[in-house]
């Protein structure tokens, strides 16, 4: 490891990202293989955490089927997280409360990238609109599990931009 490698950065300088999963994502690997594949939530978390380490970031993982618990987890990012990769599941289509929570932390410089395993625009019409995406810094949809990698890279890019714009912050 050399002094220029991202993992050589002191732990305090490492970005910390919340990988957050909404309802029914605990059933990945069991549910609707044609749409979601056979990869489990644990596999997704391990792969994303490993990529985070490669990129010099810490990834912490959480999942809930409860809207209120997800809102609490988004709010908690104010206490040390630098970004969020979030698959809100079906809540993306109707949870204005989650939208408001994401908007609140985004206003504090905590970027959120929404991710969906399936291409939501190729599915039922009610899935075509996300109420949470407009307050996120980006959205990744239809890339399967690889979408989490894209979303993590995007969040880390946004965190780097934020830090560069606010030296010492």
KEGU-501685 format. One line per field, with one value per residue: x, y, z of N, C-alpha, C in turn. Coordinates in steps of 0.02 Angstrom, whole numbers. Layout:
<rs>
nc1 <- c(X  ...) $
nc2 <- c(Y  ...) $
nc3 <- c(Z  ...) $
cac1 <- c(X  ...) $
cac2 <- c(Y  ...) $
cac3 <- c(Z  ...) $
cc1 <- c(X  ...) $
cc2 <- c(Y  ...) $
cc3 <- c(Z  ...) $
</rs>
This chain:
<rs>
nc1 <- c(43  31  65  -24  -134  -310  -348  -249  -281  -315  -429  -528  -539  -596  -735  -900  -1032  -1204  -1284  -1438  -1586  -1752  -1924  -1959  -1838  -1761  -1795  -1725  -1655  -1741  -1862  -1957  -1864  -1849  -1862  -1779  -1667  -1551  -1467  -1431  -1482  -1381  -1270  -1269  -1240  -1114  -1037  -1048  -994  -863  -821  -829  -724  -616  -620  -588  -682  -800  -934  -1090  -1227  -1405  -1574  -1749  -1922  -2009  -2077  -2061  -1946  -1852  -1851  -1799  -1670  -1619  -1620  -1525  -1406  -1352  -1265  -1133  -1124  -1078  -1144  -1280  -1333  -1476  -1605  -1763  -1866  -2038  -2081  -2027  -2119  -2224  -2197  -2199  -2151  -2027  -1965  -1958  -1871  -1752  -1730  -1706  -1582  -1502  -1495  -1404  -1288  -1272  -1267  -1385  -1410  -1527  -1571  -1625  -1653  -1722  -1779  -1875  -1954  -1992  -2087  -2241  -2359  -2376  -2252  -2172  -2155  -2059  -2066  -1965  -1846  -1829  -1769  -1652  -1477  -1454  -1509  -1512  -1563  -1619  -1503  -1478  -1396  -1274  -1304  -1293  -1156  -1131  -1208  -1144  -1017  -1058  -1110  -993  -918  -994  -978  -841  -838  -913  -831  -717  -766  -786  -666  -590  -710) $
nc2 <- c(-59  108  282  355  277  249  177  206  319  410  339  433  516  438  414  379  274  242  97  66  -27  -53  -110  -284  -318  -396  -520  -550  -661  -761  -722  -697  -733  -709  -572  -516  -597  -719  -681  -647  -533  -523  -558  -448  -346  -387  -382  -246  -184  -234  -174  -42  -39  -61  59  146  178  167  58  43  -61  -76  -132  -120  -157  -65  94  203  164  166  302  351  295  363  494  476  477  601  598  562  493  505  488  408  254  198  84  102  17  -22  91  199  242  304  361  503  545  480  539  674  657  616  730  823  781  785  920  952  912  776  662  561  416  337  167  34  -135  -195  -136  -9  62  -24  -100  -121  15  95  92  176  305  389  457  487  497  630  707  647  629  555  415  241  113  -45  -118  -233  -319  -259  -126  -76  -59  41  144  162  207  326  398  412  490  608  641  667  780  869  879  937  1060  1117  1138  1072  1045) $
nc3 <- c(0  -46  -9  -85  -107  -91  25  112  174  324  446  489  379  284  180  238  204  200  159  114  125  75  96  82  25  103  61  -52  -170  -138  -185  -331  -445  -582  -595  -495  -480  -410  -310  -142  -9  85  5  -82  9  57  -62  -95  18  11  -109  -68  27  -60  -128  -31  65  200  218  286  327  314  333  318  335  373  356  445  518  417  387  508  500  388  439  540  472  483  587  555  433  260  142  51  -14  -81  -91  -101  -127  -149  -81  -146  -237  -174  -48  29  148  163  55  100  208  144  66  168  226  115  94  189  136  117  4  -88  -180  -273  -298  -400  -430  -537  -699  -675  -761  -859  -806  -713  -734  -615  -557  -629  -587  -470  -312  -230  -303  -364  -262  -241  -284  -393  -494  -512  -612  -663  -686  -621  -488  -506  -511  -381  -364  -459  -403  -278  -320  -380  -269  -192  -278  -275  -139  -136  -218  -139  -25  -84  -119  3  91  237  295) $
cac1 <- c(0  71  34  -75  -192  -366  -352  -197  -308  -333  -499  -572  -548  -632  -807  -942  -1093  -1257  -1317  -1503  -1633  -1820  -1967  -1955  -1771  -1735  -1813  -1685  -1630  -1798  -1922  -1961  -1797  -1850  -1854  -1727  -1610  -1544  -1420  -1464  -1466  -1314  -1222  -1266  -1206  -1043  -1005  -1045  -947  -796  -805  -816  -655  -571  -622  -568  -741  -833  -1004  -1130  -1287  -1466  -1635  -1811  -1986  -2049  -2064  -2035  -1877  -1810  -1844  -1752  -1603  -1598  -1605  -1464  -1346  -1325  -1216  -1070  -1121  -1065  -1188  -1328  -1356  -1541  -1656  -1823  -1918  -2103  -2090  -2006  -2175  -2277  -2181  -2178  -2114  -1957  -1941  -1941  -1812  -1695  -1720  -1678  -1511  -1467  -1483  -1346  -1229  -1269  -1300  -1419  -1423  -1579  -1554  -1675  -1624  -1757  -1793  -1942  -1991  -2015  -2134  -2309  -2359  -2368  -2180  -2136  -2143  -2029  -2072  -1902  -1791  -1815  -1727  -1588  -1428  -1454  -1548  -1486  -1619  -1617  -1436  -1472  -1355  -1220  -1326  -1268  -1088  -1137  -1234  -1091  -968  -1088  -1112  -925  -899  -1028  -946  -776  -853  -935  -772  -673  -797  -786  -606  -592  -777) $
cac2 <- c(0  169  340  383  232  272  144  233  378  397  320  491  546  392  425  327  272  197  57  58  -67  -48  -168  -346  -333  -452  -582  -560  -729  -806  -691  -678  -739  -680  -499  -495  -642  -765  -652  -629  -468  -529  -555  -377  -307  -406  -356  -173  -168  -248  -121  18  -44  -50  129  186  201  120  50  10  -87  -82  -148  -121  -159  -13  161  244  144  191  375  359  279  420  549  459  491  666  586  533  465  554  477  352  215  179  50  109  -31  7  157  250  263  340  384  573  553  462  593  731  640  619  800  857  766  809  991  956  888  703  640  497  389  285  110  -19  -193  -202  -74  9  90  -80  -139  -93  89  129  94  222  368  386  521  499  512  701  737  610  656  512  353  185  67  -94  -148  -289  -308  -214  -59  -53  -35  106  192  177  249  392  432  430  546  667  657  699  848  908  893  983  1126  1140  1113  1074  1028) $
cac3 <- c(0  -47  22  -128  -114  -50  90  155  207  394  451  494  313  241  177  266  164  222  108  146  87  98  107  44  0  143  27  -112  -176  -128  -215  -401  -476  -650  -589  -448  -480  -353  -262  -78  20  116  -50  -104  61  57  -122  -92  71  -15  -156  -28  53  -118  -147  27  102  245  202  337  294  353  296  358  299  404  331  500  533  362  397  564  474  345  485  578  433  505  640  534  365  208  85  57  -71  -53  -129  -60  -147  -168  -50  -194  -278  -139  19  33  211  147  11  141  248  98  49  227  234  54  106  234  100  119  -58  -91  -246  -271  -340  -409  -465  -601  -735  -653  -818  -901  -765  -707  -737  -550  -539  -673  -553  -403  -277  -194  -350  -375  -209  -241  -331  -451  -489  -552  -618  -717  -695  -576  -428  -526  -497  -316  -376  -492  -354  -229  -354  -388  -204  -173  -321  -247  -75  -152  -242  -81  16  -120  -119  72  126  310  321) $
cc1 <- c(45  32  -22  -136  -247  -368  -297  -222  -325  -408  -547  -586  -587  -706  -844  -1010  -1141  -1286  -1384  -1551  -1702  -1857  -1956  -1886  -1736  -1750  -1774  -1656  -1685  -1857  -1912  -1892  -1794  -1838  -1792  -1665  -1607  -1495  -1458  -1444  -1396  -1259  -1213  -1226  -1131  -1006  -997  -996  -875  -775  -790  -745  -604  -565  -605  -625  -765  -907  -1038  -1198  -1346  -1524  -1693  -1871  -2032  -2028  -2034  -1963  -1830  -1799  -1794  -1680  -1576  -1580  -1539  -1401  -1314  -1270  -1155  -1067  -1111  -1111  -1231  -1337  -1420  -1585  -1720  -1878  -1981  -2115  -2069  -2066  -2228  -2258  -2154  -2139  -2040  -1926  -1917  -1879  -1749  -1678  -1686  -1603  -1471  -1451  -1424  -1282  -1220  -1305  -1330  -1427  -1472  -1560  -1612  -1644  -1656  -1763  -1866  -1985  -2016  -2066  -2202  -2307  -2349  -2295  -2141  -2120  -2114  -2036  -2008  -1845  -1778  -1772  -1662  -1541  -1423  -1497  -1519  -1542  -1606  -1550  -1425  -1430  -1297  -1239  -1302  -1196  -1089  -1159  -1181  -1038  -994  -1089  -1042  -898  -930  -996  -879  -787  -872  -875  -725  -700  -796  -725  -611  -660  -782) $
cc2 <- c(62  227  370  338  256  240  166  295  361  382  379  523  501  410  365  331  222  163  36  22  -63  -114  -224  -363  -384  -519  -592  -630  -781  -785  -677  -676  -708  -604  -481  -541  -685  -739  -631  -559  -469  -525  -483  -336  -324  -378  -280  -150  -179  -195  -56  18  -32  23  175  212  146  118  14  -5  -90  -98  -145  -125  -103  56  206  228  168  266  388  345  335  478  537  471  558  657  549  500  522  546  416  320  183  145  53  60  6  76  213  280  303  369  456  585  534  515  653  718  643  691  838  844  787  883  1003  931  813  677  571  477  331  229  61  -74  -201  -134  -56  35  36  -123  -105  -17  124  134  146  288  355  455  537  520  586  735  698  642  614  452  302  133  19  -127  -208  -270  -261  -141  -31  -26  34  160  211  223  320  431  455  488  611  688  692  770  894  928  943  1054  1157  1114  1123  1057  956) $
cc3 <- c(0  -19  -20  -135  -68  19  137  193  279  399  455  426  266  239  207  231  195  161  139  99  118  100  56  17  43  110  -39  -112  -168  -171  -289  -436  -545  -647  -549  -446  -417  -300  -199  -56  51  63  -74  -54  62  -3  -119  -38  47  -66  -119  0  -2  -135  -88  68  149  226  260  307  342  306  343  311  323  379  385  517  479  368  454  541  429  390  522  538  452  557  616  466  315  148  97  -12  -47  -106  -87  -77  -166  -137  -98  -230  -241  -71  19  97  200  102  52  183  205  81  107  233  173  61  153  200  102  57  -52  -164  -238  -320  -341  -451  -534  -635  -719  -710  -866  -864  -763  -706  -670  -529  -580  -639  -484  -371  -240  -241  -361  -322  -200  -292  -394  -439  -536  -553  -676  -730  -650  -515  -443  -512  -431  -323  -409  -444  -303  -260  -363  -323  -183  -215  -294  -181  -88  -177  -184  -38  -18  -119  -49  109  202  339  339) $
</rs>
